[in-house]
């Protein structure tokens, strides 16, 4: 019989997901063309990004963007030592936290 995850594990998982997404956002922000492309494709404006950079909705959008471009995801993964396979589960947790 499987045991339900405890609240502390769920919180820790969400914190890890937020950390991955914030690293991805920082990665995008390191390069003006990467950030511009993200803003153009998502429709998020610079002010909206600044105001909501730590919200689950924005962080999920960042990871959606990363997952939509495999080469970008792989460069991010290699440069930040984040396993590429950890991005999809992190995105799912953030989407759940956002109510999506």
C-alpha positions in Angstrom: 0.0 0.0 0.0 1.4 3.4 -1.0 1.6 6.0 1.7 0.5 9.6 0.9 3.3 12.1 0.8 3.6 14.2 3.9 2.9 17.9 3.8 6.6 18.6 4.5 7.7 16.5 1.4 5.1 18.2 -0.7 6.3 21.6 0.5 9.9 20.6 -0.2 9.0 19.4 -3.7 7.2 22.7 -4.4 10.2 24.6 -3.1 12.5 22.5 -5.4 10.2 23.2 -8.3 10.3 26.9 -7.6 14.1 26.8 -7.3 14.4 25.1 -10.7 12.0 27.6 -12.3 13.8 30.6 -10.8 17.1 29.2 -12.1 15.5 28.9 -15.5 14.2 32.5 -15.3 17.7 33.7 -14.4 19.1 31.7 -17.3 16.7 33.4 -19.7 17.5 36.8 -18.2 21.2 36.3 -18.7 20.8 36.7 -22.4 18.7 39.5 -23.9 17.6 37.5 -26.9 16.5 34.5 -24.8 14.5 36.8 -22.5 13.0 38.7 -25.5 11.9 35.5 -27.1 10.3 34.3 -23.9 8.4 37.5 -23.5 7.3 37.6 -27.1 6.1 34.0 -27.1 4.3 34.1 -23.8 2.8 37.5 -24.1 4.1 38.4 -20.6 5.3 42.0 -20.4 8.5 43.1 -18.6 6.5 44.8 -15.8 4.2 41.7 -15.4 7.3 39.5 -15.2 8.9 41.7 -12.6 5.7 41.8 -10.5 5.0 38.1 -10.8 8.4 36.5 -11.1 7.9 34.3 -8.0 4.3 33.3 -8.7 3.5 29.7 -9.6 1.8 30.9 -12.8 4.8 32.7 -14.1 7.2 30.0 -13.0 5.2 27.4 -14.7 5.2 29.6 -17.9 9.0 29.7 -17.7 9.3 26.0 -17.5 6.7 25.6 -20.3 8.9 27.8 -22.4 12.0 25.8 -21.6 10.2 22.5 -22.4 9.1 23.8 -25.7 12.6 24.3 -27.0 14.7 21.2 -26.5 18.0 22.8 -27.3 17.3 25.7 -24.9 16.4 23.1 -22.2 19.6 21.2 -22.8 21.8 24.3 -22.6 20.0 25.4 -19.4 20.4 21.9 -18.0 24.1 21.7 -18.7 24.9 25.2 -17.6 23.0 25.1 -14.3 23.5 21.4 -13.5 19.8 20.8 -13.4 18.7 17.4 -14.8 16.6 18.0 -17.9 14.2 15.3 -16.7 13.4 17.3 -13.5 11.9 20.2 -15.5 8.6 18.5 -16.4 7.7 17.3 -12.9 8.7 20.8 -11.5 6.3 22.4 -14.1 3.5 20.0 -13.1 3.9 21.0 -9.4 3.9 24.7 -10.2 0.8 24.3 -12.5 -1.0 22.5 -9.7 0.0 25.2 -7.2 -1.3 27.8 -9.7 -4.6 26.0 -9.9 -4.1 24.9 -13.5 
